[in-house]
C-alpha cells in the first residue's frame, strides 16, 4: 500500500498495487501521475486527520467537488 499525506490533514491510501513507483519518504507532486500500477482488486481510501482523530471519507464526495 501507498499512503500520501496532503495539505489540510488529508491522507490518500492506495491498496493492492501490483507495482509501486515511489519510495518511502519521497515527495509526490501533482505532475507525478504514476505512483504504481493497480490490480483488478485496486482499493482507494481517503482519510482526514484532525485533533479529534482520523475520519474515513467517501472519496466520491470529495473528488466530485474538485471536478467542478
N, C-alpha and C positions, 0 to 999 in steps of 0.2 A: 504494500500500500504506500501511497504518497500523500502526505499532508502538507498543504500550503497555507501559511499564515498571512492573511491580508490585513489591510488597514481596518480600523474600527472594530477589531476583535473577531472578524470573520475567519473561518477556517474551512477550506475545501479539502475533502478527502476522497481519494480515488483508490478503489479496491479491485482486485482480480486483474491486474495488468499483466500481460504476458512478457513485456519488456519495460524497463524503466530507463529513461534517458537523462535523469538528473541524479545528483548525489546528495547525501545528507549534508545539510547546511548551505547548499548552493542557493543563489538568488534566481528567481524566475520572473521574467518581465512579461508584459502583455505581448511583446513581439516573439516570445518563445512559444510557438504554437504546439510543440510536441513535448510532453513530459513522459510519454510512454505509449505503448500500443495496448489495446484492450482486447480481451477475450469476449466471447458471446455472453458471458455472465458478468460483464462490467457493472460496477456499482459506484455511484457518486453520492456523496453526502455533504451537506453544508451545515455548519455549526456557527453559533455566535457566542463568544466568550464575554462574560460581564462579571462584575464584582459579586453577583449572587450565584455564579456558576456557569455551566455551559448548556446552551439550549440547542436542540436539534431542530433545524428549519426545513421546510419543504422547499427544495431548490426551484420548483416551478414558479412559486410566488415571487421569488427574488429575480430570477432570470427573465421572466416576462416583463417586469417593471423596467429592467435595464434595456430591453429591446426597443421600447417606445421612444 
